[in-house]
């Protein structure tokens, strides 16, 4: 039974007075209800006898047996454990009134305000007043001291009943009357604490009398709780008497009060284990996110380091498009994951510090620094890959231009050499006349001149082929084969030309001189024709330029070429005049010409045709150069547009970075206000994202236009991307810092004024606004807060101890978060390993070990299994099968030893 004397000594008079003023406001008229009065008589009588029997007596009639005040005083002595004034033994009415007054004075001395209850009414046997007095005594000595989770008395008793019966079906305790009519709630209370006494599953809701009698009998037989109620009275009453039910239920509470201590201990363990489970889940989430991010980086870097060359510009541009897709689609989510990983790591460390746990050390290779290192390697690979793509596009463009130029010159040369070997190997001079031989000789000299003129083209072809080989052209084999064929054929032509010349010269002395006019024509026509072919080649030549200066240089060269056309036309007219002179002489002398110049194949018609073609190509060349000039002007406009946007974005990012640095130092208002303002500030920054996307679009146009330099700005898209990512990460870190400060404030009970004081002290000594205090700055800050760390042996030792707490890595700098953690640890208290061990000891009934059965009975299922899985077997001398070591488990929770 409960020690009422000990309970009374713990209560305060003021609290008792307030409580009894509330509870004494009971409707005494309800006692006129015969059914309720009957229930109260039986219940109150049984309750009084359960205490009076300790003194070897009892009562039969509650309003008669207390009239002389003797048993009333005895009852108060038993339940309070105190001695009352000596009773008067006389039989007179005045003696009885005096005894009752002594009892009533004792009740009043306990802070109970008795309303309308006088000694005369008790002495006269007033049943209504007597029952009211007994109910007041029950409230004060049996119910008032019940306390469950900051609720007391009736509310506390009701909450206790609800907690204990919550797991049972068909039980819903909401009051102290109809919720108990079916008897299941009484049986549930007994079964919760003594499951060996009741087979709860065999009970039926539709048989309340059986249920009630079963509970009453078991309580009286095994729990020493007297039967205070009749099952039939409760079942047959529409609303059982609340006071009778409360009195009887309070007996169960006091009978099971030891189990309540175990529940309190279990709640403490549950709280500690819940924190540990949450921290372990955060650790697992961090490890998985870190592993996934590192694996993505590991798979991405080889792709960025791949330098497999493509054959065409289109293939290379496809790679460039894949890289752009990586930058805009695949990488941004990973940037967010990296930022979230850092935030999760910082939050976890803060929670571990707040719960007095050791700091979290990720597995090897998964530290935040490892991830930052891998990320730095990734960004280096990105930069190298982008530069390689651009250089490869330039190289392939150059190769395609050279290849087309090679094939064009080779085709012209092959066209010129077609039939030359056959011409040089014929023996026509052997049967020719002298004049014909001379003509053949002159023709051969003209051919030699033409051959020499083509020497430059052959050298150009060979030089282009060599450059294609040096630039690793994919079709170098066919180029080399064609070039070799041209060179071999050129050597053959040289040898054949020399051989034919020698043959003609041997017969030259036998031949007459030939028509000098034809010879002059041939000599002047051949170089002019070659000049025209070269000019046509130049007019058709492709060009690649990258800026306005280069195209203007080509335009200048073209204008210089056009300035020579007047002299070239005079030379053409002079050549045509020679042919006209030949015709004039022939006509004048009646000479019949064969129709062809014996010294050259270049006819006046071919010269005129080529001249007309060349003149037609000049305006086409003009248009091509003008179009390229327009294109370069457009590219220059793109450069200027990008530069304007880039300079604006760069200045914006720089300004916002400076603002964030200032905000993190000069934060005002409550932490919640700061957090709201920072999130609003973050939203404002994120609203600038369309400008970044707009700049990305402009940058894409520049890349598509193959623009590789920009003299209008020092910003590059890569610099701005990095700056933007740093800006987003910085504001996210600042928000996380404030969130961690809120966690610290709430967990440690630090007031807003204390946080302001800590922030003001920290900022005062943070002279360079770096967000961290050097050792000497931190010492000055501690001195300003009253810490004795002056420059003496004791002060230096104390300062070294504090630095070991706030700067465990020995970096020499103390962050504001570390400073807050230290100050909160100095001013607040947390759960300790000793407290957890004491709680486990209560659950284990003072044993040095605990069993799995006890854990499952006292703790929620998931936390009970959590403990069972992690507790080592107990090996002490008093060990039993299945014993578990809760001491080493408790210390391991706080990092004081290994499991």
Secondary structure as GFF3:
##gff-version 3
##sequence-region A 1 899
A	DSSP	alpha_helix	4	10	.	.	.	ID=ss1
A	DSSP	alpha_helix	13	23	.	.	.	ID=ss2
A	DSSP	three_ten_helix	28	32	.	.	.	ID=ss3
A	DSSP	alpha_helix	34	52	.	.	.	ID=ss4
A	DSSP	three_ten_helix	53	55	.	.	.	ID=ss5
A	DSSP	alpha_helix	62	65	.	.	.	ID=ss6
A	DSSP	alpha_helix	70	80	.	.	.	ID=ss7
A	DSSP	alpha_helix	93	109	.	.	.	ID=ss8
A	DSSP	alpha_helix	119	123	.	.	.	ID=ss9
A	DSSP	alpha_helix	127	138	.	.	.	ID=ss10
A	DSSP	pi_helix	139	143	.	.	.	ID=ss11
A	DSSP	beta_strand	147	148	.	.	.	ID=ss12
A	DSSP	beta_strand	151	152	.	.	.	ID=ss13
A	DSSP	alpha_helix	153	165	.	.	.	ID=ss14
A	DSSP	three_ten_helix	178	180	.	.	.	ID=ss15
A	DSSP	alpha_helix	184	193	.	.	.	ID=ss16
A	DSSP	three_ten_helix	200	202	.	.	.	ID=ss17
A	DSSP	alpha_helix	208	222	.	.	.	ID=ss18
A	DSSP	alpha_helix	231	235	.	.	.	ID=ss19
A	DSSP	alpha_helix	242	255	.	.	.	ID=ss20
A	DSSP	alpha_helix	257	305	.	.	.	ID=ss21
A	DSSP	alpha_helix	313	325	.	.	.	ID=ss22
A	DSSP	pi_helix	326	330	.	.	.	ID=ss23
A	DSSP	alpha_helix	331	354	.	.	.	ID=ss24
A	DSSP	alpha_helix	368	417	.	.	.	ID=ss25
A	DSSP	alpha_helix	420	425	.	.	.	ID=ss26
A	DSSP	three_ten_helix	428	431	.	.	.	ID=ss27
A	DSSP	alpha_helix	434	470	.	.	.	ID=ss28
A	DSSP	alpha_helix	476	508	.	.	.	ID=ss29
A	DSSP	alpha_helix	516	540	.	.	.	ID=ss30
A	DSSP	alpha_helix	548	563	.	.	.	ID=ss31
A	DSSP	alpha_helix	565	589	.	.	.	ID=ss32
A	DSSP	alpha_helix	604	665	.	.	.	ID=ss33
A	DSSP	alpha_helix	671	686	.	.	.	ID=ss34
A	DSSP	alpha_helix	689	704	.	.	.	ID=ss35
A	DSSP	alpha_helix	717	748	.	.	.	ID=ss36
A	DSSP	alpha_helix	752	765	.	.	.	ID=ss37
A	DSSP	beta_strand	772	774	.	.	.	ID=ss38
A	DSSP	alpha_helix	775	784	.	.	.	ID=ss39
A	DSSP	alpha_helix	793	806	.	.	.	ID=ss40
A	DSSP	beta_strand	813	815	.	.	.	ID=ss41
A	DSSP	alpha_helix	816	827	.	.	.	ID=ss42
A	DSSP	alpha_helix	833	843	.	.	.	ID=ss43
A	DSSP	beta_strand	850	851	.	.	.	ID=ss44
A	DSSP	alpha_helix	852	858	.	.	.	ID=ss45
A	DSSP	alpha_helix	861	870	.	.	.	ID=ss46
A	DSSP	beta_strand	872	873	.	.	.	ID=ss47
A	DSSP	beta_strand	883	885	.	.	.	ID=ss48
A	DSSP	alpha_helix	886	893	.	.	.	ID=ss49
###
